[in-house]
Every structure is written in structure tokens, then in C-alpha cells.
Amino acid sequence: MFDILMYLFENFIHSETEIRVDQDELTDELVRAGFHHDEIYKALSWLEKLAALQESDIHPYLANASTSVLTRIYTAQEEMRLDVECRGFLMFLEQINVLDACTREMVLDRVMEIDTSEFCLEDLKWVVLMVLFNVPGKENAYAQMEELLFEEPEGLLH
């Protein structure tokens, strides 16, 4: 399922190609690309739920809270999906204002809906990028996240 999300993001969304709205046509194209129907439907459902998150108040109690005092306590399931490195990266993104409490919750919601047994930091970075792309007004955060994702290390590595 995650491979399909990556394929869609890289080939349609990120490349700024006009997105097809005909789900049958998109499904046929994904089948031709080698993906299975059940995984395609899961990925499309994941994207629909992402779009629905920006239309609803996922966590209205965050609206009046100061983001400087919010500490996220992860559930056991979240800790199983997100290792220490991933959770630390989310905290880092909040500290540099790429994510706020609401977009963090959107990211966590989408991460927990990914049907995979293995999830790593690189996967998390792509989910963050997909979420930020879909949230109006987060263009600067998206650009900053894109830089973090595609950043090449400078100098010699030891």
C-alpha cells in the first residue's frame, strides 16, 4: 500500500501533473504499473481519509492550546509503529515549526492507517510530506520538509 502512495505522490502530486479524478481510470493505470487491486483500494481510501482530515476538526481541543506546552504521549500501538528515531524526528519537526500540534496529529493518524509490518524514518518523512502538501497554508512547512527529505549530506562522513 505504501508503495502505491509513493507512486501516486511522485508521479501525480509532487510532479504537479494534473491529477485524474476518475478512480476507475486511476485504478487501471495502477494495475498496469503492477499493483494489486486490494492494495490500490487501501491506498485510495488512505488518500480520501487524508483529504477528509483537512475538512474536519480532527482535534478541536488543540485550537485553544498553546503549542509550546503540548507534550505528546504516544499510545502503545503508536510506539510499536514509530520507533524512538521516528518520534524524535516528529519532535524535531515541531521544534523547527514544520509541524504544529494539529498537523502532527494528522501525520500520526495517517501513519497508523498504513497497512505495513515495517515502518521506518524515511517512510515517516514521506507521510509528513504528503500531509503537508494537502493542508492549505502549509506551503512553507512543505518546502522545508521537502528540503529535509532530499537533503544531501555535505562534507566527509566518518
N, C-alpha and C positions, 0 to 999 in steps of 0.2 A: 504494500500500500504506500509506504513512504517513497519508494522508487517512482511511483506514479505521480505523487505530489511534486517530487523534484522535477520530473519530466515536464509536467504542466507548467511549473513555475519558470523553468529555464527556457522552454520553447514558446510559451504564450505570454505569460505575465511579465517576466523580467525582460524579455526581448522586445516588449511593447508591441508585439504583434496583436492584431485585432483578435479579441477573444471570441470564439464561437459560442453562441448561446444555445445552439441545437445540441442537446445532450446525446441524442442518438448518433449524430454525426461525430461528435467528440469521442463517444464510446467506440465507434467503428475505427476511428483513427488510432485510438489507444490499443485496440485489439491488433490492428495491423503492425503496431510498434512492438507487439509481443507480450502485452499484458493480459491477464486473465480477467474475465467478466466480474467475478466476485470482488476482486481487489479494486477494479475500476469503480464499482459502485460504492465501495467503502471510501475510496479517495474522494469521489464526488460528493458524498454525504459529508465528509470531513470539511470540504470547502464550503458547502452550503451552511454548515453549522458555524464556520468562521464568519461568514457574511452575516449570519443572524446575531452573532455576538456584538457586532458593532451597532446593530439596530436596537438592541435591548440594553437595559441597565443590568449588566451581569452581577455587579456588586454595588448596589446603590449606597450601601453603608460606607463605601470608600469616598464618596463625593465630599463629605464634610470633614474627613480626617486629614490630618497633617501627614504628608508622606514621609516627613523626617522622623516620625515616631513609630511608623508601622514596621513591625518585625514579622516576617512570615514564618510561621511554624508549619512545617511540612507534615503531611499525613504519612502513615507507614507505606501506603501504595506509592505516593509521590517519591518517597525516599528510595523505594525499590527501583523506580524508573529513572530517577535523577540521582546520579552519584554525587559525591562531595564536590567534584570538579564542576559539574553542571550547576549545582546550587550556588557555588561560589561565583560562577560566571553570571548567573542571574543577579546576584547581589552587586557585582561589579557594574553590570548594566544599569542598575538602579542608581548607583553612586555617581555614574557619569551622565545621568539623565537621559539615557537611551530608552529605558523603560520607566514607567511610573507604576504605582500600585495597580491600577486598572489594567494596563497593558500586560503587566506581569501575570495577572490572573487570567487574562485571555491566553497568554502563552501556555500557562500551566493547564488550562482547560484543553487546549489543542494537543499538548504533549500527552496528556493522559488518554486521549482518544485515538492515539496512533496504535495500530494493531501490529506490534513487533515485540520480539523477545529481547532484542538488544537495542539499546539507545545510547548514543554517545554525545560528546560535546559538539561535534560537527553537526549532528542531526539537530541538536537544540538550536544552534546558530541559524540553521535554515528555517526552523519553525519560527524563531523570533523575526527573521526577515519577512516571512510570509505574513505574519500577524501585522507587523508594522506597515507593510505595503497596503494592507486592507483597512487601516484606520486613518480616516481623514484627519489632517492636521499634524500628522507624524512624519512628514516628508524629511525633515532634518534628522530625526531619530533613525529613519530608514537609511538615509545616506551614511550616517555614522556607523550603523550596523553593517552596511554593505562594505565599508572600508575595513571594519574589523574582520569580516568574513574573508575578504580577498587580500588582506594584508600579507605582504611578503616580508619575512624577517630580513632585517638589514645586518650587514657585517658578518663576521665569522661566528659560527655556532661551535661551542666547545664540545 
